Amino acid sequence: MLVDLRTSWHIGMVEVPTRLVLAPMAGVSVQAFRRQGRRFGAGLVCSEMVSCAGIEHRNEKTLGYLRVASDEHPLAIQIFGSNPGTMAEAARMVEAAGADLVDINFGCPVRKVTKTGAGATLLEDPDLACRIVSSVAEAVDLPVSVKMRRGLRNGSRDCLSIGPRLVAAGASVLTLHPRSAQQMYTGTADHSLTEELVSLVGVPVIASGDITSRARAQAVLATTGAAAVMVGRGAQGNPWALREIVDGDATEPSREEVVAELVLFIRETVRELGERRASGFLKKFYAWYLGRGRFPRPFKQELVVLDSTTEVERRLIAAAPGSLQLIEQLEAGLPSGGEVTLALPISAFGGG
Ligand SMILES: Cc1cc2nc3c(=O)[nH]c(=O)nc-3n(C[C@H](O)[C@H](O)[C@H](O)COP(=O)(O)O)c2cc1C
């Protein structure tokens, strides 16, 4: 049976308007990415993982991740850590920042995170994982979600034993990326585990992994019974993929549209991170975006070596002058102000 991705569903009191969730991705999920995701049909967006230790120490860069714009809702902010008390404190900050959900990361496979006992490591310490979830759930009024992998090692089915326990501890939604941490991003996501998890818990499950087309999204929703699909890599520099998945609109964007979206993305990211951080951060996005719009190959390489984002913008617009009008339209559609920020010095927010 075909699932209509334009139907809403609920996580606790939070209404999610579509069945597509934009994945949290470290080094990618800046505000511009999330706002764009919402415009192109994501019903829920998520920040990249934020260190609870960074929040505890009021690290300026970390606190910058807690900035929420009025057009992002519903939005989850994801936290990681291994100490229940510190995670609860971080969750309170997430709530104060104006997020709609607090998401807990039990999936990160990266050594820098796992060696601290956080991320996917917690799948092998279910008691501690449950204590983290219950102290976070007690600390905030927001629904708590947990994002996890299938387990630490290849072939692991730990997600199925731990999933119901996390729900009993207070999780209102589970996201499963059914690869092992050991697999990183190799092989394929085994969504037969997602189907099993759905049958074991009474809360919505979000299916993450290898959703890159409407056909795949429909197949995973139909076979697993998941409430929604999550899209990560497929949306990098390609918001049009979200539109195709949600609405079935597979129209290829024109060169002007590609340039307009990329220029808006650049401007917003510079505002969020400041020119210095943004210019390095944005380089990977140039290649991702310019895969569409029939740009000559050397053009991407030329952009990457330019010193300033202003110069990148100038080159982009010169390659598609008709994009100027589209950029104006996009900017006019953005809400002015309306950002929720914590009562912290403005310098805490990078480009602020
Ligand atoms: C660059 C990158 C960064 C990621 N960062 C996070 C993260 O901060 N938190 C998280 O829960 N998952 C993270 N993930 C995993 C994604 O959210 C998603 O579960 C995974 O990529 C599988 O989905 P996909 O096949 O649609 O990309 C990251 C993935 C990538 C590729």
The ligand as a Gaussian input file, in Angstrom:
#p B3LYP/6-31G(d) Opt

LIG

0 1
 C       28.508000      13.508000       7.464000
 C       27.571000      12.779000       8.376000
 C       27.408000      13.230000       9.675000
 C       26.522000      12.576000      10.538000
 N       26.331000      13.082000      11.794000
 C       25.386000      12.517000      12.594000
 C       25.062000      13.107000      13.852000
 O       25.604000      14.159000      14.253000
 N       24.135000      12.481000      14.614000
 C       23.490000      11.330000      14.212000
 O       22.645000      10.801000      14.939000
 N       23.756000      10.782000      13.012000
 C       24.667000      11.353000      12.193000
 N       24.891000      10.822000      10.958000
 C       24.103000       9.660000      10.507000
 C       22.857000      10.121000       9.731000
 O       21.978000      10.844000      10.560000
 C       22.101000       8.919000       9.106000
 O       21.587000       8.106000      10.138000
 C       22.988000       8.081000       8.209000
 O       23.767000       8.892000       7.358000
 C       22.174000       7.110000       7.342000
 O       21.262000       7.813000       6.546000
 P       21.529000       8.164000       4.975000
 O       21.809000       6.865000       4.267000
 O       20.224000       8.799000       4.540000
 O       22.697000       9.084000       4.914000
 C       25.793000      11.435000      10.090000
 C       25.985000      10.993000       8.789000
 C       26.846000      11.640000       7.925000
 C       26.992000      11.136000       6.511000

